[in-house]
């Protein structure tokens, strides 16, 4: 079947879903296709820390009802190293900036519910997605829907929001993109546990047996991570071993890690990746399709949301005959992308133990951590990067936002 839309969106993660909503607010129609099922997208565990700029963006887009009720505002984090746990106070250091703990899965559920309530075209469980004719002003999005029917959608522009392994970036001809990449020699084993968090704010722990992070989802549900080997077999980590290792890495006199049933467990690889430009002809890349950060610092979701805020404005301009914003889209995102790429790399390499590293690495890391908790300038740099930089909120030409 041959159909027509203004923007074809590939990928039903937070980037694609938010873009379809922001475009709808501007009176621009879109079709979003996603290879996974709705249930899968809503259950996928990811990070859960929103920068102030992301919260402001979701609020301005009318998407923050549940976020404002259930999100947990945090004014700092703890850094644990060398047998001490020290608080870094973001509010004090940055003139009041905070982060909000609200899981990516909840953002996705809110976005899907809203798009469906507004009559948005979301196609889950599609297959054989292809994007072609990208260097013309009528790019094509082809896919097979869940019922097996083949579709060809004639678009004005296509947004590739389909993640690192998606089809959009590889559809750009060879030689167009520059890429920068770094793999890390470790991974994270993450658990969701049915137990109230043992801390009021997140704990990032440097330990001789590896990094650990105590995060949370709600006042009743904890989220914790352990540094493990990149090829770690999850079967080697029965629940008792996970809790024992977490207790060891967070150990502090007078403090106890509360344990409870583990609801979900998974291993997350760690990679830094940037490709540029984030555009080829009428194909625009956003979020993980264009860049990946390691999870330390929880920047991935925030970067994706900031990309699509810029992309919605650029597409609105393009569809009204103004090419300049589309031409500027990539450069307008890449400053933030590289800042977060650097920060995530820095926080990762400061806190993790590199297999085979000598004692020199450990001493350099500990010196840096002592510096962060004793110098206001160093602490402010961490606080500013962690809480993030403002996101451009622009007025639509159509019906608003
Ligand atoms: C979470 C994940 C992170 O990578 C991080 O730095 C902080 C929190 C989380 O899943 O809650």
Boltz pocket constraint, residues with backbone or C-beta under 6 A from the ligand:
constraints:
  - pocket:
      binder: B
      contacts: [[A, 46], [A, 47], [A, 48], [A, 49], [A, 202], [A, 213], [A, 215], [A, 216], [A, 223], [A, 295], [A, 296], [A, 297], [A, 298]]
      max_distance: 6.0
